[in-house]
Structure formats: structure tokens, C-alpha cells
Amino acid sequence: MINGSIFFLLGFLAEKSVNSCSLRRISIVLFWLAPSHLLAPLFYLVVEHKWQWSALPTGWALSEIALIASDLFFTFASIPRQMKSFFFSGLFYLVVSLVWLTQEHFRDNVIWPAAIFAVGLLLIGLTWRYPKIMNKST
């Protein structure tokens, strides 16, 4: 996660370069690397049960909540700036973590695949409408 944070910071610094086209290209590469270096260790903590402080009465752990929250952050942070790397990484880890967590917690419930589908459609709708919601002129 330290690598991901460094890639993230260096990507923003390189993106701000007005004199160097090469640094701006490097920032694109760093922005593709940063989300996976931040989200993969969180997913590992969930899978390996290394960081399991119970956070809710339902038994969800702090690592599971942090993973979902960071996935949603990357997904929605990508929208205003049209950053495909954040969007794809956020959605990929969101889907993987939702499937992992729902299989673990809702193993005997038949409705969980339909609920994931419905939430996915809701997120697609929010992602599609988010720029219009934030645009004050319309």
C-alpha cells in the first residue's frame, strides 16, 4: 500500500508538469498502477482474514468495509476527471470484493445474485448521472 500511495502522489505531481509531455505520460502509467497497489493489499487482508476487527453487529469486519469504501472512492473519483484507470480498477475490485463478501456472508440466501445485479445497475445509473448532478448550470 505504501507503493500505491507513492505512485498516486508521483502521478499527481507528474500530471501537474506543464513543461514536460513525458512526465504527463508517466503520470498516466502511475495512475494505472496506483489503484491496484492500494486495493490489492486490502483485498488480501479480507481474503486472508488478517485484519478482522468487527465493525458492525452483523459481523462485517473493518477490512471488508475499508475495501468496499475504497473501491467506491476510486470508482466515483474517476468520474469528474474521466480517469479510466481509477474507474476500471475501482469497478474490478468492487465486483470481486462484493462477490467474495456476499458468498461468505449470504451463503444460504438465494437472492444475493439478484441483489448484486440490482446494485450494479444502480451504480451504473449513478455513475452515468453523477456529472449532470454536479453541473450547476443545468
Buried (B, 14 or more C-beta within 10 A) or exposed (E): EEEBEBBBEBBEEBBEEEEEEEBBEBBBEBBBBBBBBBBBBBBEBBBEEEBBEEBEEEEBBBBBBBBBEBBBBBBBBBBEEEBEBBBBBBBBBBBBBBEBBBEEBBEEEEEBEEEBEEEBEEBEEEBEEBEEEEEEEE
